[in-house]
Amino acid sequence: MATIRATCSDCGDVEMTSRDVWVRVCDDDQSATYAFRCPSCQLVVVKPAEAKVVDLLVASGVAFSTWRLPAELREEHRGAPISHDDLLDFHRLLESDDWFEQFLQVPPR
């Protein structure tokens, strides 16, 4: 099992084994991170990783997983984003007893 040195922003340089580190790569844009729980303060530390760092970590036995960006990022969005006023209006609507009937009467934007 390989010894891996990394830096915790609170504790400085720390040492751990390959079992204590994990790598995640995004299938969509190939961005990657490695993460570990600091052996000193127990906080999870996440750092960006270039491809050569990913290769080195995986070759050392670090756990590897992939993930995808949420599909919602590819959805078409029409209209203006909701505002704080929209949110307050919706909150007031939900406070009324007949909120559902009122909601059905609101014309779409």
N, C-alpha and C positions, 0 to 999 in steps of 0.2 A: 504494500500500500504506500502510495507516494505522500510525501510531506509537501504541503502547499503553503506558501507565504502570501498573505494579502494584508491590506491596510483597512482598519476600522477607523472611521472618521473621529470617533471618541477615544479609542484606546491606542491607536497607532498600529504598528506592525504586529501581526499575530500569526501563529502557525497552527495548522490543522491537517487532517488527513483528507484524501480524496473522497472519502465517505461523507465528509462534512460540507461539501461544496456541490452545487448543482448549476447546470447550464441550461438556458432556454433560448431557442432561436425562433424568430418569427418566419413562417413559411412565405408570407406575402412580400416582405421587404428585406429579408435576410438580416435584420438587426438582431443582435444577440446581447445577452446579459449573463453574468454569473453571480451567484448569491451564496451567502454563507451566514450562519449564526455565529456571531463573535464569541469565541470561547471565554472572553473576559467579562463583557457586559451583557451577553445574551441577546443583543439586538440583531435583527436580520439586516445584513448589508447587501445592497444590490449595486453592481457596477456594470457599465457597458463593456462589451468585449468585442474585439476585432476577430476576424476569422482565424488568424494564426493563434490567438489566445484560446479560442474555442477548440481548435484542433489539439493544442498542447494539453488542455485540461481533459478532454475526452480520452486522449491517448494515455493519460495518467489514471484513468478509471473513474472520472467524475460522471455522475448521473447526467443524462442528456434528454431533453424533451423539446418538442416543437409546439407552436401554438399559431393560431390564425387571428388576424384582425377581425373585430366584430362585423358582421354583415351590414349592420346599420350604417357603417361608414360609406358603403357603396350605394345607399339608397338616395333617390332623388328627393330633394327637399324643395317644396314650393311655399311661397308666402314668407312673411316676416317671422322671425323667431318670437316666441312669447316674451312678453315684458313683465316687469314686476307688477304693473297695473293689471295685466291679464291674470296673473296669479292671484292677486287680491280679489278681483272680481269672481274668479272661480271659487275661492275660499268662501266668500260671502254667499255665493250660490249654494254651496254644499251645506251651509248653516240653515237654510230654509227647509221646511217640511216637504215642499213640493219641488225640490231641486231637480228631480229627474224630468218632470214635465216641462219645467223651464228650460232645461238643457236641450230637450228635443226641439224646442221652438227657436233656438238660436240659429240664425242662418250661417252656413259655412262661409269662411273668408275666401 
